[in-house]
Amino acid sequence: TPEAASELSNADWSSIKFDKSGKHLLVTTQKGCALLLDGYDGKVVNVFVGEGENVKEPMAACFTSDDKTVLGGNADGTISCWDTSSGALIKKLEGHVGRVSCMASNPKYAQLASSCTNTALWLW
């Protein structure tokens, strides 16, 4: 809805990361979404919205090592995998019992580390 989009656009940012090429920025917000911005002019390319009961929590997100996918932690314990270019949801990873609060992609290999509210660490 336009109201939801307006609220998300005014959310405080919680982190910002460049992709490897420097062409895109991934910004996470305090309102459960991530923004993909053009790294040169700052225009919004895609918006990724978290899932679960409490999507108002900060979203953990990162690029995969090849920059083709954005990974986002959800309040329901899943990790959403979105296509960077189209914004389409590719798949969801399941396994955490609580909100995924932290994640990192291995810059050299196809590997993801994530943790949830109960301090469990998963290596995908």
C-alpha positions in Angstrom: 0.0 0.0 0.0 1.2 3.6 -0.5 1.0 4.1 3.3 3.2 1.2 4.0 5.7 2.3 1.4 5.8 5.8 2.9 6.4 4.4 6.3 9.2 2.1 5.1 10.9 5.0 3.1 11.1 7.0 6.3 12.7 4.2 8.4 16.0 4.8 10.1 18.9 2.9 8.5 20.7 0.3 10.6 23.5 -0.7 8.2 24.9 0.0 4.7 27.2 -2.2 2.5 28.6 -2.0 -1.0 28.5 -5.0 -3.3 31.8 -6.2 -4.7 31.5 -4.1 -7.9 30.6 -1.0 -6.0 27.6 -0.5 -8.3 25.0 -1.1 -5.5 24.5 -0.4 -1.9 22.4 -2.6 0.4 20.8 -0.6 3.2 19.0 -2.3 6.1 16.4 -0.4 8.1 15.0 -0.5 11.6 11.5 -1.3 10.1 12.3 -4.8 8.7 13.2 -4.0 5.2 16.3 -3.6 3.0 16.8 -1.2 0.1 19.0 -1.8 -2.9 20.4 1.5 -4.0 22.4 2.5 -7.1 25.9 3.0 -5.8 26.4 6.1 -8.0 23.2 8.2 -7.7 21.5 6.6 -4.7 18.3 5.8 -6.4 16.2 2.9 -5.1 16.6 -0.1 -7.3 14.7 -2.7 -5.2 13.0 -3.0 -1.8 13.1 -6.3 0.1 10.6 -6.7 2.9 11.0 -9.1 5.8 8.4 -11.7 6.8 7.1 -12.9 10.1 4.9 -11.6 12.9 7.2 -8.7 13.9 8.6 -7.2 10.7 9.2 -3.9 12.5 12.5 -5.2 13.9 15.8 -4.4 12.1 16.5 -6.6 9.2 19.9 -8.4 8.8 20.9 -8.6 5.2 23.9 -9.2 2.9 24.9 -9.9 -0.7 26.0 -13.4 -1.7 29.7 -13.7 -2.8 28.7 -13.4 -6.4 26.4 -10.3 -5.8 23.5 -12.0 -7.6 21.4 -12.6 -4.5 20.4 -10.5 -1.5 19.8 -12.6 1.7 17.5 -11.2 4.3 16.8 -12.5 7.8 13.2 -12.7 8.8 11.3 -12.4 12.2 9.9 -15.9 11.6 13.4 -17.6 11.6 13.7 -17.9 7.8 16.1 -16.3 5.4 14.7 -14.9 2.2 16.9 -15.2 -0.9 16.0 -12.5 -3.5 17.4 -12.0 -7.0 19.4 -8.7 -6.9 18.4 -7.6 -10.4 14.7 -8.4 -10.4 13.9 -8.4 -6.7 12.1 -11.7 -7.1 12.1 -14.2 -4.2 14.1 -17.2 -5.3 13.8 -19.4 -2.2 13.6 -19.4 1.6 16.0 -21.1 4.0 14.5 -22.5 7.2 16.0 -23.7 10.4 16.2 -20.9 13.0 13.8 -20.8 15.9 13.7 -17.1 16.2 14.3 -13.8 14.4 17.5 -14.0 12.2 19.5 -11.1 13.7 22.9 -11.4 12.1 24.3 -12.8 8.9 27.4 -12.8 6.7 28.3 -14.2 3.3 31.7 -15.8 2.8 33.4 -13.5 0.2 35.3 -16.4 -1.3 32.9 -19.4 -1.3 29.1 -20.1 -1.5 28.7 -20.1 2.3 26.4 -18.2 4.6 26.7 -17.8 8.4 23.6 -16.6 10.3 22.4 -16.4 13.9 19.1 -16.0 15.6 17.8 -14.6 18.9 18.8 -17.8 20.7 22.5 -17.3 19.7 22.4 -20.4 17.4 24.9 -20.1 14.5 24.2 -21.9 11.2 26.6 -22.4 8.4 24.6 -22.9 5.2 
